[in-house]
């Protein structure tokens, strides 16, 4: 199977959720999936579910706690760069047919690794791997390199009324 590059971006909700849906669909078709979550290091409900699918889906977090409301520190940068290096090796192994770089666009926005490093990763993609990149603020060069781009656009969100993230829905 020829693999393509997909990007899910925009300010609306659902980028990671869409990527996880694709991961489950791929696993159902017998494909192996690797999910690298950048920036994220907290517990999310999907981690429990995906643990039950560990024969088909591997997920690893390359972040600590959420730093969106502060500047990233050296540990945040180290974790993201280690993650990108890990996933480069994983890409080369041929073990996975789908690789998801969750929040990689945010990682580049916060300079955890550069857009050029992400572009090098994309351009080094194995022909037989489907690559999915998520996160707000995708760099235009990443969008240009992609084969499919979906923008989630927020029209209305209950966060604006002070509703916190809920277990099983947003986290």
N, C-alpha and C positions, 0 to 999 in steps of 0.2 A: 504494500500500500504506500502510495506517495503521501508524504506528510506536508502540511501547510503551516503557516504562521497565522495565529489568530490573536487579536488584541481586543480586550474588553476594557473600556475606559469610560470616563465621564463622571459627573457629580452625582448621578443617581445611584440608588441602592441596587445591588444584585450582581455585581461583577464576579465576586468570589463564588456566590451561589451558582451562577451560570457555569463557571469553570468546574465546580464540584459536580454539577449535574452531568457535564460532559465526561468527567472522570468515571462516574457511576455507569453511564452508558457504555463507555469504552471497556470497563471491567466486565460488564454483562456480555460483551462481544468477545471476551477472551483476551483483551489487550492488557498489557502491564502499564501502570501509570505511576509516575513519580511527581509528587507535589512538593515544591519548595516554597515555603511561606516566608517572605522577607518582611521585616519590620515586626511581625507578629511573634510574640513569645508567650502570650497569655493563653489560658484554657478557653477553647471554644467548643461548643457542643458537637461540631462535626468531627472533632478528634476522636470522640467516643465511638461514633458510628463507623468511621473509617478504620478504626482498630479492628473491627469485625470483618473487614474486607482486606486485611493485610496480605493475603495471598496474591491479590491483584493490584492493590493501591498502597503505595508507600508515601507517607507524609512526614516532612521534617520542617520544623520551624527554625529559621535563621534570624531570630530577633530576640529581644528581651521583653521589656514591657513597652507599652505604647508611648512613644516620645513625641507624638504629633503636636503636643502643646508645649514642647521644650525643644531645644536644639539637640540633635543626636550627639552622643559622646563617642570616644574612641572605641568603647566596647560595642556600641551599635554598629559602627563602621566595620570593625573586625568581624562581627557575626555575619554581616551581609556579604562581605568579601569572601569569607570562608564558604558561605553558602554558594556563591556564584562559582567558586573554584570546584566545590563538590559536584555541582550540577554539570559542569563541563566534563568532569570525569565520567559521570553517570551517562551523559549524552554519548560519549565515546564508547561506552561499554556495550551498547546494542541491546541491553536488557529490557529497556522500556520503549514502548511505541508512542506513548503520550507523556509529555513533560509539561507541567504547569508551573510557571513562575508567578506565584500569587504576590501581588503588591510590588512587583519589580519596577513599575512606573513610579511609584512613590519612592522607592529606594533610589532611583536616579534623581528624582526631584530634590531629595534631601542629601544628595551627593554621598550616599553610602557606597555606591560604585557609579562610574560615569556612564553616560549615554553611549559613548564610544565602546565601552566594555560590553554593554548590553547588545549593541549592534554587532560587535565581533562574535558574540555568542549566537545571535540569530543567524549570521552569515556562515557560521561553522556548524549549523544544524545538520544532522544526518538527514539524508533524503527520505528515510523511512520513519521519521519521527514527526508527530503532530506537536507543535509547540504553541502553548497558550500563555499569554502574558496579560496580567490584570493590573489594575490600579488607576487611580485618577491621574490627571496631568501627564498623560503620555506625550512624550516628545514627538514633534512632527516627523522627525527622521525615523522613529520607530513605526509610526503610522504608515509612512511611505514604504517601509520594508515589508510590512505585513501583507498577507494575502486576503485577510478578512478583518474588518474593524467594526466593532459594535460599540456605540456610544450609549451608555445609560444616562438619561437626562432626567433630572429631578424636576417634577412639576409641582408636587405637593408632598410633604413629609411630616409625620406627626412629631418628629424631633422638634420642629418649630413651635410646638405647643408644650415643650418640656418633657415629652415622653422619653424615658431612658431606654437603652438597649435591653431587650428582653431575651431571656434564655430560650433557646430553640427557635427564635425568630431572627434576631440580629446577632446573637452570639451563642 
